[in-house]
Amino acid sequence: MKRTLLSLTVALAAAALVAVAAAGGTAAKGPKGKPKLSATPVFKLSLKPSQEVPRIKGLKADAVGSVTFDLERSSDGVITSGEVIFYVNYGFPGAVTITGLHVHQGAKNANGPIVVDSGVGTVSDTDGQGNVTTIVAGVSPATLQAILDHPRDYYVNLHTTDNPGGALRTQLRNPTKR
């Protein structure tokens, strides 16, 4: 009797562990055992004048921040819509007039077309220290997926009146997930 009770207890404990592991596994997995897709991938940014093409020499400026995709997905994981959130803290040595902030398609050491325009127009900043935060709705799901599939083929840059082709730039890398 003791042996049967002990065996039953061990069997129930093992079944409970399997159930807990299975429940945890389904929460971390998406359809058909694939990793769950993030609804909010975040690209960390570190923009520098040395990354521009051609390189901007003598400019002591930088920016840090993020580009976040706030995505809606179908039950199959396909992006159906999304917003792009730009958040950039910049620092220039003096007054600056920002004329644009974009995601461009282009590999490292190459320039390319704008694929996501932040909508930031002319912003005059008298001390050169500030923040740009903006949300872009209506970005094509195909564009969002293309960036997620090949982030290194895209870059973000900040344009100014002194450097209309771009003053600060960073190549995208794999996003983190929130």
C-alpha positions as CSV (number, residue, x, y, z in Angstrom):
1,M,0.0,0.0,0.0
2,K,2.8,2.4,0.9
3,R,4.6,1.6,-2.3
4,T,1.5,2.2,-4.4
5,L,0.8,5.5,-2.6
6,L,4.4,6.6,-3.1
7,S,4.2,5.7,-6.8
8,L,1.0,7.5,-7.2
9,T,2.4,10.6,-5.4
10,V,5.5,10.6,-7.7
11,A,3.3,10.1,-10.8
12,L,1.1,13.0,-9.8
13,A,4.1,15.3,-9.1
14,A,5.6,14.4,-12.4
15,A,2.3,15.1,-14.2
16,A,2.0,18.4,-12.4
17,L,5.6,19.4,-13.5
18,V,4.8,18.4,-17.1
19,A,1.6,20.4,-17.0
20,V,3.4,23.5,-15.7
21,A,6.2,23.1,-18.3
22,A,3.6,22.7,-21.1
23,A,1.7,25.8,-19.9
24,G,4.9,27.8,-19.8
25,G,5.9,26.5,-23.2
26,T,2.7,27.5,-24.9
27,A,2.9,31.0,-23.5
28,A,6.4,31.4,-25.0
29,K,5.6,29.8,-28.3
30,G,3.4,30.9,-31.1
31,P,1.5,28.7,-33.7
32,K,3.1,25.4,-34.5
33,G,5.9,25.8,-31.9
34,K,7.4,28.9,-33.6
35,P,8.8,31.6,-31.3
36,K,6.2,34.1,-30.3
37,L,6.4,37.3,-32.5
38,S,6.9,40.6,-30.7
39,A,4.1,43.2,-31.1
40,T,6.6,45.9,-30.2
41,P,10.1,45.4,-31.6
42,V,12.5,48.2,-30.5
43,F,15.5,49.3,-32.5
44,K,18.1,51.1,-30.3
45,L,19.8,54.0,-31.9
46,S,23.2,55.6,-31.6
47,L,23.5,58.3,-34.3
48,K,26.9,59.7,-35.2
49,P,28.2,62.1,-37.9
50,S,30.9,59.5,-38.7
51,Q,28.3,57.1,-40.0
52,E,26.9,59.5,-42.6
53,V,27.8,58.9,-46.3
54,P,30.0,60.8,-46.9
55,R,31.3,61.1,-43.4
56,I,30.7,64.4,-41.6
57,K,34.0,65.6,-40.3
58,G,34.4,68.1,-37.4
59,L,30.9,67.9,-36.1
60,K,30.8,67.1,-32.4
61,A,27.2,65.9,-32.2
62,D,25.4,62.7,-31.5
63,A,22.0,61.3,-30.7
64,V,20.6,58.3,-28.9
65,G,17.1,56.8,-28.8
66,S,14.9,54.2,-30.4
67,V,12.6,53.4,-33.2
68,T,9.7,51.2,-32.0
69,F,7.2,49.3,-34.2
70,D,3.8,49.0,-32.5
71,L,2.4,46.1,-34.6
72,E,-0.9,44.4,-35.1
73,R,-0.7,40.8,-36.3
74,S,-3.1,38.3,-37.7
75,S,-3.5,35.0,-35.9
76,D,-0.9,33.6,-38.3
77,G,1.6,36.2,-37.2
78,V,1.4,38.3,-40.4
79,I,1.7,42.1,-39.8
80,T,-1.6,43.7,-40.7
81,S,-0.9,47.3,-39.6
82,G,1.5,49.2,-37.4
83,E,2.8,52.5,-36.2
84,V,6.5,53.6,-36.0
85,I,7.5,55.6,-32.9
86,F,10.6,57.7,-33.2
87,Y,12.3,58.8,-29.9
88,V,15.6,60.6,-30.3
89,N,17.6,62.7,-27.8
90,Y,20.2,64.8,-29.7
91,G,23.1,67.0,-28.7
92,F,24.8,69.5,-30.9
93,P,27.5,72.0,-29.9
94,G,25.2,75.0,-30.4
95,A,22.1,76.1,-32.1
96,V,20.7,73.7,-34.7
97,T,17.8,73.6,-37.1
98,I,16.5,70.0,-37.7
99,T,14.9,69.5,-41.0
100,G,14.1,65.8,-41.0
101,L,14.2,62.4,-39.3
102,H,13.8,59.3,-41.4
103,V,14.3,55.5,-41.9
104,H,16.0,55.0,-45.2
105,Q,16.7,51.8,-47.2
106,G,20.4,51.5,-47.7
107,A,23.3,49.3,-46.6
108,K,26.2,50.5,-44.5
109,N,28.3,53.0,-46.5
110,A,25.4,53.6,-49.0
111,N,22.6,56.1,-49.2
112,G,19.1,55.2,-50.1
113,P,15.5,56.4,-50.3
114,I,13.3,57.3,-47.4
115,V,10.9,54.4,-46.5
116,V,9.5,55.9,-43.2
117,D,9.2,59.6,-42.9
118,S,8.8,60.8,-39.3
119,G,7.0,63.9,-40.4
120,V,9.4,66.1,-38.5
121,G,9.7,69.4,-40.3
122,T,11.8,72.3,-39.4
123,V,12.6,72.5,-35.7
124,S,14.9,75.3,-34.5
125,D,16.7,74.7,-31.3
126,T,18.8,77.5,-29.8
127,D,21.0,75.4,-27.5
128,G,21.3,72.3,-29.7
129,Q,20.1,69.9,-26.9
130,G,16.7,68.3,-27.2
131,N,14.4,65.5,-28.1
132,V,12.3,64.5,-31.0
133,T,9.4,62.2,-30.4
134,T,6.8,61.4,-33.0
135,I,4.4,58.6,-34.0
136,V,3.9,57.7,-37.7
137,A,0.7,55.8,-38.5
138,G,-0.2,54.1,-41.8
139,V,3.2,52.6,-42.6
140,S,2.8,49.8,-45.0
141,P,2.9,46.3,-43.4
142,A,5.2,45.2,-46.3
143,T,7.7,47.9,-45.3
144,L,7.5,47.0,-41.6
145,Q,8.1,43.3,-42.4
146,A,11.0,44.1,-44.8
147,I,12.7,46.2,-42.1
148,L,12.2,43.4,-39.6
149,D,13.5,40.7,-42.0
150,H,16.7,42.7,-42.9
151,P,17.3,45.5,-40.5
152,R,20.9,46.0,-41.5
153,D,19.6,47.1,-45.0
154,Y,18.1,50.2,-43.3
155,Y,19.4,53.2,-41.4
156,V,18.0,56.2,-39.5
157,N,19.3,59.7,-39.9
158,L,18.7,63.2,-38.6
159,H,18.9,66.0,-41.1
160,T,19.8,69.7,-40.4
161,T,20.1,72.9,-42.4
162,D,23.9,72.7,-42.2
163,N,23.8,69.0,-43.3
164,P,20.7,68.6,-45.5
165,G,21.7,65.1,-46.6
166,G,22.0,64.0,-43.0
167,A,24.1,65.1,-40.0
168,L,23.7,62.0,-37.8
169,R,23.2,58.4,-38.8
170,T,23.0,54.8,-37.5
171,Q,22.5,51.5,-39.2
172,L,19.7,49.4,-37.8
173,R,20.4,46.1,-36.1
174,N,18.2,43.3,-34.8
175,P,15.5,44.8,-32.5
176,T,14.9,44.0,-28.9
177,K,11.4,42.9,-27.8
178,R,9.2,44.6,-25.2
